[in-house]
């Protein structure tokens, strides 16, 4: 049986403050549904269907319209709640589940907790069994230790779905080790990490399809977005790329130039837009003037006239003429902050906690990620000062 594996569709996302970007995320979703209708018997979604726990009516109407097309062809969508699908009360996925448009496998009814053991039930349909976790990071490590899966008796293809970053991908952002995942499945699928990633666990495939559009600027320079088609009969699979909006990233050396000369240089680099997104990355040290006087608006307007969807000029690495050489490249912000606290007479433990909290303030993260970071800082301070 052919199944389509995707995740992190982030419907409702509108980045770079441009309305068309919201449609871009929708177009990727429509492309996936079109492909699914022609080529597969089931869809597996690894969470972050929506960009927020409270999607707009517009986003909901779009999502329902698209999911109905699959429903009409009897193609089930197995899904778990990603970190962005969770709101203060229940996930909106429960509403879609009640409407019969998705099978929300991480719903509360699929967990029972007794005698210190968590029993995870899954959902079966058309020869597939899918069990999965809610994207909650707090206590995930201890929860996995006591997790038992209630497998069905009849033979079926078993998939485990989760929305956490494993340490194989990043030790900094990971919350779990793949060796803590439950055994006995034929395939493991995860989300949350926005780049495609493939590995193995217990000799079975573990796949991250990544996000289906560029969620922020950091993703623009990454690999092309897409999804997997997986054949459960022979465990062969391929990555299908999506037709997402093109971008141009142009690095510009601005040393010994005035801000006016930089502006002229940028204008000269603007070609035919054809709906692309254009990003200028400035570097070097200006000859005169200060970078805040660079007329970016004129550059943006010129790019729009040439048919670009949007243009951004990033000057974070551009230095003013008389700026003291604070080499951001060799000293991280963390080191600079650390030095400041040390001079104030902080102990090593106080220093570490202060840096954790400062890090937290500057982080653009989801509520669950924030909870985890706060918990880490509290745990550390409890251990240090007990
Ligand atoms: Mn995501």
Boltz pocket constraint, residues with backbone or C-beta under 6 A from the ligand:
constraints:
  - pocket:
      binder: B
      contacts: [[A, 8], [A, 10], [A, 47], [A, 48], [A, 82], [A, 84], [A, 192], [A, 193], [A, 194], [A, 211]]
      max_distance: 6.0
